[in-house]
Amino acid sequence: MIYYFLPDPGIAGGVKVAFQFLEALTQLGVRAVAALPGTQAPQWFTSSVAVVNRKTALQNLTARDHAIITWPPDYEILREKKAKLVFHCQGVENLDAILRDKDIFILTCWEDTKNLAREKYGRESVMVGISVSTCFFERQVPKKDNRVTYMPRRGLKHALKCLKIKGLDFEPLDGLSEGQVALKMQQAGIYLATSVGEDFGLPALEAMAAGCLVVSVPVLGGMEYLTHSQNAIIAETENLASALFEITRPGKTEQRELLRQRAVATAHNYHPRLLKNRLSRLLQNELREFVQ
């Protein structure tokens, strides 16, 4: 059995990525569950993944089981357990002890995490990738060219500078379910990504799938899929408002539409079916122990 340990079901990209990974595995016939405190499943997105009690799972682990972690503090909790320990690497911080442990099996989600493991720690990993939920690809409503969505949870001070631009209709996305976020993004012409501290930056990729033009600060993992003036607009924090103003000028209508089309094409490289296809191949090779 595979147990994926998570600290809580709160609104965080790492939780969603974990469940998307488990969903693909279970659809391929792998026995896998999420282990969370009090058997609390996330309520902000839908998933068919079974959830078990974290405390009970910790007590019942055997040498035949795989224990997957993604939150670095869980390493100290799981390292002494009998199960085979797997690290699902979604970020690049506070990983020193984990990546120096030669007994831990490493899965990576994006290129920078794979490069970090190899170049700094001499560790090879299995690239499993990442995906965007299908609801973001399903266009349901007309798009409003001047509607700008953003997430105020992180980088709000950068967003506030942009809110002074006249003629744009700004809509914050906060405390919403995944389905509600997808609908709001599908209605919007632009997604403003202001979180400087993001690792991968999944919301920007979701916005691209929903057909938004992404105007973003540089983010570490986002540079894997965001290319300035090709499928997005990238600007340093001090230039973000001016970049947004410039791309939303009336004479830039055709450029905005072209960037949106390219954004959707980019996002399709992260469609769930591709994650499932990749895992299907890996389960016959590097991940064959997951099905034994």
Summary of the structure (lengths in Angstrom):
residues: 292
radius of gyration: 19.8
end to end distance: 9.3
largest distance: 63.6
contacts: 961
relative contact order: 0.12
helix: 43%
strand: 18%
